[in-house]
Amino acid sequence: MRIVKASTKSISRTELGKKITDGTLFLSCLMTYAQIEKLRAEKVMFSDLE
């Protein structure tokens, strides 16, 4: 396992904005409520969906 130290270097807002934008990923869930209900009967990582 590689341990990376946090940087204490100051950066501009522009540079920070670019880093945030470059590190942002859009996720979309296309599951319907019916599909979620079907999965409730199966073993899944989440069990408290309402």
PDB file with one MODEL, atoms N, CA, C and O in Angstrom:
MODEL        1
ATOM      1  N   MET A   1       0.842  -1.171   0.000  1.00  0.00           N
ATOM      2  CA  MET A   1       0.000   0.000   0.000  1.00  0.00           C
ATOM      3  C   MET A   1       0.890   1.238   0.000  1.00  0.00           C
ATOM      4  O   MET A   1       1.864   1.317   0.750  1.00  0.00           O
ATOM      5  N   ARG A   2       0.548   2.191  -0.841  1.00  0.00           N
ATOM      6  CA  ARG A   2       1.319   3.422  -0.976  1.00  0.00           C
ATOM      7  C   ARG A   2       0.688   4.511  -0.111  1.00  0.00           C
ATOM      8  O   ARG A   2      -0.507   4.780  -0.239  1.00  0.00           O
ATOM      9  N   ILE A   3       1.464   5.135   0.761  1.00  0.00           N
ATOM     10  CA  ILE A   3       0.968   6.207   1.608  1.00  0.00           C
ATOM     11  C   ILE A   3       1.393   7.539   0.995  1.00  0.00           C
ATOM     12  O   ILE A   3       2.567   7.753   0.693  1.00  0.00           O
ATOM     13  N   VAL A   4       0.422   8.426   0.819  1.00  0.00           N
ATOM     14  CA  VAL A   4       0.683   9.729   0.218  1.00  0.00           C
ATOM     15  C   VAL A   4       0.400  10.789   1.262  1.00  0.00           C
ATOM     16  O   VAL A   4      -0.673  10.803   1.865  1.00  0.00           O
ATOM     17  N   LYS A   5       1.360  11.678   1.476  1.00  0.00           N
ATOM     18  CA  LYS A   5       1.171  12.770   2.432  1.00  0.00           C
ATOM     19  C   LYS A   5       0.336  13.879   1.805  1.00  0.00           C
ATOM     20  O   LYS A   5       0.432  14.146   0.607  1.00  0.00           O
ATOM     21  N   ALA A   6      -0.479  14.515   2.630  1.00  0.00           N
ATOM     22  CA  ALA A   6      -1.268  15.653   2.163  1.00  0.00           C
ATOM     23  C   ALA A   6      -0.331  16.815   1.859  1.00  0.00           C
ATOM     24  O   ALA A   6       0.655  17.029   2.564  1.00  0.00           O
ATOM     25  N   SER A   7      -0.639  17.548   0.824  1.00  0.00           N
ATOM     26  CA  SER A   7       0.162  18.700   0.432  1.00  0.00           C
ATOM     27  C   SER A   7      -0.209  19.903   1.293  1.00  0.00           C
ATOM     28  O   SER A   7      -1.383  20.122   1.591  1.00  0.00           O
ATOM     29  N   THR A   8       0.777  20.666   1.684  1.00  0.00           N
ATOM     30  CA  THR A   8       0.539  21.905   2.433  1.00  0.00           C
ATOM     31  C   THR A   8       0.816  23.119   1.550  1.00  0.00           C
ATOM     32  O   THR A   8       0.801  24.258   2.017  1.00  0.00           O
ATOM     33  N   LYS A   9       1.071  22.859   0.262  1.00  0.00           N
ATOM     34  CA  LYS A   9       1.366  23.923  -0.695  1.00  0.00           C
ATOM     35  C   LYS A   9       0.092  24.704  -1.025  1.00  0.00           C
ATOM     36  O   LYS A   9      -0.956  24.106  -1.271  1.00  0.00           O
ATOM     37  N   SER A  10       0.180  26.023  -1.031  1.00  0.00           N
ATOM     38  CA  SER A  10      -0.961  26.856  -1.412  1.00  0.00           C
ATOM     39  C   SER A  10      -1.115  26.851  -2.928  1.00  0.00           C
ATOM     40  O   SER A  10      -0.127  26.876  -3.662  1.00  0.00           O
ATOM     41  N   ILE A  11      -2.369  26.818  -3.392  1.00  0.00           N
ATOM     42  CA  ILE A  11      -2.624  26.905  -4.825  1.00  0.00           C
ATOM     43  C   ILE A  11      -3.712  27.946  -5.046  1.00  0.00           C
ATOM     44  O   ILE A  11      -4.473  28.275  -4.136  1.00  0.00           O
ATOM     45  N   SER A  12      -3.770  28.455  -6.262  1.00  0.00           N
ATOM     46  CA  SER A  12      -4.767  29.480  -6.585  1.00  0.00           C
ATOM     47  C   SER A  12      -6.153  28.854  -6.699  1.00  0.00           C
ATOM     48  O   SER A  12      -6.292  27.640  -6.847  1.00  0.00           O
ATOM     49  N   ARG A  13      -7.170  29.701  -6.628  1.00  0.00           N
ATOM     50  CA  ARG A  13      -8.536  29.215  -6.801  1.00  0.00           C
ATOM     51  C   ARG A  13      -8.731  28.622  -8.187  1.00  0.00           C
ATOM     52  O   ARG A  13      -9.453  27.638  -8.348  1.00  0.00           O
ATOM     53  N   THR A  14      -8.094  29.210  -9.181  1.00  0.00           N
ATOM     54  CA  THR A  14      -8.198  28.702 -10.550  1.00  0.00           C
ATOM     55  C   THR A  14      -7.633  27.291 -10.629  1.00  0.00           C
ATOM     56  O   THR A  14      -8.250  26.400 -11.213  1.00  0.00           O
ATOM     57  N   GLU A  15      -6.458  27.092 -10.041  1.00  0.00           N
ATOM     58  CA  GLU A  15      -5.828  25.770 -10.060  1.00  0.00           C
ATOM     59  C   GLU A  15      -6.668  24.759  -9.260  1.00  0.00           C
ATOM     60  O   GLU A  15      -6.817  23.609  -9.672  1.00  0.00           O
ATOM     61  N   LEU A  16      -7.210  25.193  -8.125  1.00  0.00           N
ATOM     62  CA  LEU A  16      -8.061  24.327  -7.318  1.00  0.00           C
ATOM     63  C   LEU A  16      -9.316  23.940  -8.102  1.00  0.00           C
ATOM     64  O   LEU A  16      -9.717  22.776  -8.103  1.00  0.00           O
ATOM     65  N   GLY A  17      -9.931  24.912  -8.765  1.00  0.00           N
ATOM     66  CA  GLY A  17     -11.115  24.640  -9.580  1.00  0.00           C
ATOM     67  C   GLY A  17     -10.832  23.638 -10.674  1.00  0.00           C
ATOM     68  O   GLY A  17     -11.647  22.751 -10.929  1.00  0.00           O
ATOM     69  N   LYS A  18      -9.674  23.767 -11.333  1.00  0.00           N
ATOM     70  CA  LYS A  18      -9.300  22.825 -12.390  1.00  0.00           C
ATOM     71  C   LYS A  18      -9.121  21.422 -11.828  1.00  0.00           C
ATOM     72  O   LYS A  18      -9.562  20.447 -12.436  1.00  0.00           O
ATOM     73  N   LYS A  19      -8.474  21.315 -10.668  1.00  0.00           N
ATOM     74  CA  LYS A  19      -8.281  19.999 -10.058  1.00  0.00           C
ATOM     75  C   LYS A  19      -9.622  19.358  -9.696  1.00  0.00           C
ATOM     76  O   LYS A  19      -9.818  18.159  -9.898  1.00  0.00           O
ATOM     77  N   ILE A  20     -10.545  20.164  -9.159  1.00  0.00           N
ATOM     78  CA  ILE A  20     -11.861  19.647  -8.801  1.00  0.00           C
ATOM     79  C   ILE A  20     -12.616  19.201 -10.043  1.00  0.00           C
ATOM     80  O   ILE A  20     -13.211  18.123 -10.056  1.00  0.00           O
ATOM     81  N   THR A  21     -12.595  20.027 -11.091  1.00  0.00           N
ATOM     82  CA  THR A  21     -13.285  19.692 -12.334  1.00  0.00           C
ATOM     83  C   THR A  21     -12.717  18.429 -12.955  1.00  0.00           C
ATOM     84  O   THR A  21     -13.465  17.561 -13.407  1.00  0.00           O
ATOM     85  N   ASP A  22     -11.394  18.325 -12.979  1.00  0.00           N
ATOM     86  CA  ASP A  22     -10.744  17.152 -13.573  1.00  0.00           C
ATOM     87  C   ASP A  22     -11.008  15.883 -12.759  1.00  0.00           C
ATOM     88  O   ASP A  22     -10.975  14.780 -13.305  1.00  0.00           O
ATOM     89  N   GLY A  23     -11.268  16.030 -11.471  1.00  0.00           N
ATOM     90  CA  GLY A  23     -11.492  14.877 -10.616  1.00  0.00           C
ATOM     91  C   GLY A  23     -12.962  14.557 -10.386  1.00  0.00           C
ATOM     92  O   GLY A  23     -13.287  13.703  -9.562  1.00  0.00           O
ATOM     93  N   THR A  24     -13.852  15.233 -11.106  1.00  0.00           N
ATOM     94  CA  THR A  24     -15.285  15.024 -10.931  1.00  0.00           C
ATOM     95  C   THR A  24     -15.801  14.039 -11.960  1.00  0.00           C
ATOM     96  O   THR A  24     -15.450  14.111 -13.138  1.00  0.00           O
ATOM     97  N   LEU A  25     -16.636  13.119 -11.508  1.00  0.00           N
ATOM     98  CA  LEU A  25     -17.201  12.109 -12.381  1.00  0.00           C
ATOM     99  C   LEU A  25     -18.709  12.122 -12.224  1.00  0.00           C
ATOM    100  O   LEU A  25     -19.212  12.092 -11.101  1.00  0.00           O
ATOM    101  N   PHE A  26     -19.434  12.165 -13.321  1.00  0.00           N
ATOM    102  CA  PHE A  26     -20.892  12.159 -13.298  1.00  0.00           C
ATOM    103  C   PHE A  26     -21.381  10.722 -13.269  1.00  0.00           C
ATOM    104  O   PHE A  26     -21.016   9.910 -14.119  1.00  0.00           O
ATOM    105  N   LEU A  27     -22.214  10.418 -12.276  1.00  0.00           N
ATOM    106  CA  LEU A  27     -22.812   9.094 -12.182  1.00  0.00           C
ATOM    107  C   LEU A  27     -24.319   9.228 -12.332  1.00  0.00           C
ATOM    108  O   LEU A  27     -24.925  10.173 -11.827  1.00  0.00           O
ATOM    109  N   SER A  28     -24.895   8.301 -13.011  1.00  0.00           N
ATOM    110  CA  SER A  28     -26.341   8.321 -13.194  1.00  0.00           C
ATOM    111  C   SER A  28     -26.887   6.930 -12.903  1.00  0.00           C
ATOM    112  O   SER A  28     -26.352   5.931 -13.383  1.00  0.00           O
ATOM    113  N   CYS A  29     -27.940   6.872 -12.124  1.00  0.00           N
ATOM    114  CA  CYS A  29     -28.562   5.589 -11.806  1.00  0.00           C
ATOM    115  C   CYS A  29     -29.828   5.455 -12.653  1.00  0.00           C
ATOM    116  O   CYS A  29     -30.757   6.252 -12.523  1.00  0.00           O
ATOM    117  N   LEU A  30     -29.856   4.473 -13.492  1.00  0.00           N
ATOM    118  CA  LEU A  30     -30.993   4.282 -14.381  1.00  0.00           C
ATOM    119  C   LEU A  30     -31.941   3.192 -13.883  1.00  0.00           C
ATOM    120  O   LEU A  30     -32.827   2.757 -14.619  1.00  0.00           O
ATOM    121  N   MET A  31     -31.758   2.744 -12.626  1.00  0.00           N
ATOM    122  CA  MET A  31     -32.643   1.725 -12.086  1.00  0.00           C
ATOM    123  C   MET A  31     -34.011   2.324 -11.793  1.00  0.00           C
ATOM    124  O   MET A  31     -34.124   3.436 -11.277  1.00  0.00           O
ATOM    125  N   THR A  32     -35.025   1.582 -12.126  1.00  0.00           N
ATOM    126  CA  THR A  32     -36.379   2.016 -11.813  1.00  0.00           C
ATOM    127  C   THR A  32     -36.746   1.507 -10.417  1.00  0.00           C
ATOM    128  O   THR A  32     -36.084   0.622  -9.875  1.00  0.00           O
ATOM    129  N   TYR A  33     -37.788   2.067  -9.854  1.00  0.00           N
ATOM    130  CA  TYR A  33     -38.248   1.627  -8.545  1.00  0.00           C
ATOM    131  C   TYR A  33     -38.623   0.140  -8.588  1.00  0.00           C
ATOM    132  O   TYR A  33     -38.392  -0.581  -7.617  1.00  0.00           O
ATOM    133  N   ALA A  34     -39.190  -0.319  -9.688  1.00  0.00           N
ATOM    134  CA  ALA A  34     -39.553  -1.729  -9.828  1.00  0.00           C
ATOM    135  C   ALA A  34     -38.310  -2.620  -9.772  1.00  0.00           C
ATOM    136  O   ALA A  34     -38.344  -3.692  -9.168  1.00  0.00           O
ATOM    137  N   GLN A  35     -37.228  -2.188 -10.392  1.00  0.00           N
ATOM    138  CA  GLN A  35     -35.988  -2.967 -10.361  1.00  0.00           C
ATOM    139  C   GLN A  35     -35.410  -3.010  -8.945  1.00  0.00           C
ATOM    140  O   GLN A  35     -34.896  -4.040  -8.510  1.00  0.00           O
ATOM    141  N   ILE A  36     -35.498  -1.892  -8.235  1.00  0.00           N
ATOM    142  CA  ILE A  36     -35.009  -1.852  -6.853  1.00  0.00           C
ATOM    143  C   ILE A  36     -35.830  -2.801  -5.991  1.00  0.00           C
ATOM    144  O   ILE A  36     -35.272  -3.536  -5.176  1.00  0.00           O
ATOM    145  N   GLU A  37     -37.154  -2.793  -6.162  1.00  0.00           N
ATOM    146  CA  GLU A  37     -38.025  -3.694  -5.408  1.00  0.00           C
ATOM    147  C   GLU A  37     -37.669  -5.155  -5.682  1.00  0.00           C
ATOM    148  O   GLU A  37     -37.671  -5.977  -4.766  1.00  0.00           O
ATOM    149  N   LYS A  38     -37.368  -5.476  -6.927  1.00  0.00           N
ATOM    150  CA  LYS A  38     -36.991  -6.840  -7.293  1.00  0.00           C
ATOM    151  C   LYS A  38     -35.692  -7.238  -6.590  1.00  0.00           C
ATOM    152  O   LYS A  38     -35.561  -8.375  -6.136  1.00  0.00           O
ATOM    153  N   LEU A  39     -34.741  -6.322  -6.497  1.00  0.00           N
ATOM    154  CA  LEU A  39     -33.456  -6.616  -5.877  1.00  0.00           C
ATOM    155  C   LEU A  39     -33.548  -6.752  -4.367  1.00  0.00           C
ATOM    156  O   LEU A  39     -32.683  -7.377  -3.753  1.00  0.00           O
ATOM    157  N   ARG A  40     -34.573  -6.182  -3.758  1.00  0.00           N
ATOM    158  CA  ARG A  40     -34.720  -6.294  -2.299  1.00  0.00           C
ATOM    159  C   ARG A  40     -34.782  -7.749  -1.856  1.00  0.00           C
ATOM    160  O   ARG A  40     -34.358  -8.081  -0.749  1.00  0.00           O
ATOM    161  N   ALA A  41     -35.307  -8.616  -2.715  1.00  0.00           N
ATOM    162  CA  ALA A  41     -35.425 -10.033  -2.379  1.00  0.00           C
ATOM    163  C   ALA A  41     -34.088 -10.762  -2.523  1.00  0.00           C
ATOM    164  O   ALA A  41     -33.929 -11.873  -2.018  1.00  0.00           O
ATOM    165  N   GLU A  42     -33.147 -10.151  -3.197  1.00  0.00           N
ATOM    166  CA  GLU A  42     -31.837 -10.762  -3.413  1.00  0.00           C
ATOM    167  C   GLU A  42     -30.838 -10.213  -2.411  1.00  0.00           C
ATOM    168  O   GLU A  42     -31.092  -9.189  -1.777  1.00  0.00           O
ATOM    169  N   LYS A  43     -29.720 -10.878  -2.265  1.00  0.00           N
ATOM    170  CA  LYS A  43     -28.674 -10.417  -1.368  1.00  0.00           C
ATOM    171  C   LYS A  43     -27.937  -9.269  -2.037  1.00  0.00           C
ATOM    172  O   LYS A  43     -27.319  -9.440  -3.088  1.00  0.00           O
ATOM    173  N   VAL A  44     -28.009  -8.103  -1.421  1.00  0.00           N
ATOM    174  CA  VAL A  44     -27.357  -6.918  -1.969  1.00  0.00           C
ATOM    175  C   VAL A  44     -26.625  -6.188  -0.856  1.00  0.00           C
ATOM    176  O   VAL A  44     -26.777  -6.527   0.317  1.00  0.00           O
ATOM    177  N   MET A  45     -25.840  -5.198  -1.216  1.00  0.00           N
ATOM    178  CA  MET A  45     -25.069  -4.443  -0.232  1.00  0.00           C
ATOM    179  C   MET A  45     -25.924  -3.499   0.585  1.00  0.00           C
ATOM    180  O   MET A  45     -25.509  -3.091   1.670  1.00  0.00           O
ATOM    181  N   PHE A  46     -27.098  -3.140   0.107  1.00  0.00           N
ATOM    182  CA  PHE A  46     -27.947  -2.198   0.831  1.00  0.00           C
ATOM    183  C   PHE A  46     -29.266  -2.867   1.151  1.00  0.00           C
ATOM    184  O   PHE A  46     -29.818  -3.593   0.324  1.00  0.00           O
ATOM    185  N   SER A  47     -29.776  -2.624   2.359  1.00  0.00           N
ATOM    186  CA  SER A  47     -31.025  -3.263   2.743  1.00  0.00           C
ATOM    187  C   SER A  47     -32.028  -2.273   3.306  1.00  0.00           C
ATOM    188  O   SER A  47     -33.144  -2.663   3.651  1.00  0.00           O
ATOM    189  N   ASP A  48     -31.661  -1.002   3.406  1.00  0.00           N
ATOM    190  CA  ASP A  48     -32.539  -0.033   4.041  1.00  0.00           C
ATOM    191  C   ASP A  48     -33.090   0.996   3.069  1.00  0.00           C
ATOM    192  O   ASP A  48     -33.305   2.147   3.448  1.00  0.00           O
ATOM    193  N   LEU A  49     -33.324   0.600   1.813  1.00  0.00           N
ATOM    194  CA  LEU A  49     -33.914   1.520   0.837  1.00  0.00           C
ATOM    195  C   LEU A  49     -35.383   1.730   1.130  1.00  0.00           C
ATOM    196  O   LEU A  49     -36.111   0.782   1.425  1.00  0.00           O
ATOM    197  N   GLU A  50     -35.808   2.954   1.048  1.00  0.00           N
ATOM    198  CA  GLU A  50     -37.226   3.240   1.247  1.00  0.00           C
ATOM    199  C   GLU A  50     -37.763   4.070   0.123  1.00  0.00           C
ATOM    200  O   GLU A  50     -38.945   4.411   0.117  1.00  0.00           O
TER     201      GLU A  50
ENDMDL
END
